[in-house]
Amino acid sequence: MGGDGGFRILAGVDGSVPSRLALEWAVTEARLRHGQVRVVTAWEFPPVAVGMEAWSGTRTSSRRPRAVSRTRP
């Protein structure tokens, strides 16, 4: 329960069908009971293997590998 006497429903959403259904349920329940919904999500950056050919011994160039920058989706 919140400090104001209301309640909150926490819904974790990862883009899957079950998580979307859970979010729909949470919103419906909060509307019926005058509560609040808090939605959380998380993601993990996939591993990046760009530029690793320099360490495998297959690259013949003497250039140094470039740094790879990542941006958030």
N, C-alpha and C positions, 0 to 999 in steps of 0.2 A: 504494500500500500504506500502511496505517496504521503507526504507530510500534510497534504490538504484534505485527507480523507478519501481521495480517489484512489484508483488503482492503475497499474501499468501492466501491459503485456509485452514481454520481450520476444521478438521473433527474429530468428536467424535465417537469412536468405542467401542461398548460394547459386541461384539461377535454376535449380532443379525443379521439376514439377511438384514433388512433395513440399518443398520449401515455399513455393508460390501458393499452394493450397493452404499451408499453415498461415501464411501472411493474410490471405483472404479471410480465414477463420478469425484471426486476431483482430482484424479491422471490424468485421461484423460484430464480434463479441464486445469490443470496446464501444461501438456505436450503441448497441443495445443496453449496455450497463453504464454508459457515460464515463468510460475510462480513456486511457491513452495507450498508444502503441509506440514502442521504441523498436526500430529495425536496425539490425547490425549485419554486417557482411565482412568477409575477409578474403584475401586472395594471396597466392604465392607466386612470385615471379618464376617463370620456368628457367631451368638452367640454360646458359648460353654457351655454345661450343664454337662460336665464330673466332677464327684466328688461332685455333689450336693446332692447325696443320704445321705451324712453325716448330712445334715441339715433337712432332711425330717422325721427323727425319725425311719427309717426302718433299719438302719445299727446298728448292735450289737457290732461291733468291737470298741475298744477304740483307734484305730490308728487314727492319724490325717490325713486329706486328703492331697494328694500330689498336688503340684503346677502343672498347665498345661502350657506347653510352646507352643507357636504358631510360625509357620514359614510361610514366605510369599510363595505364590504359584509360 
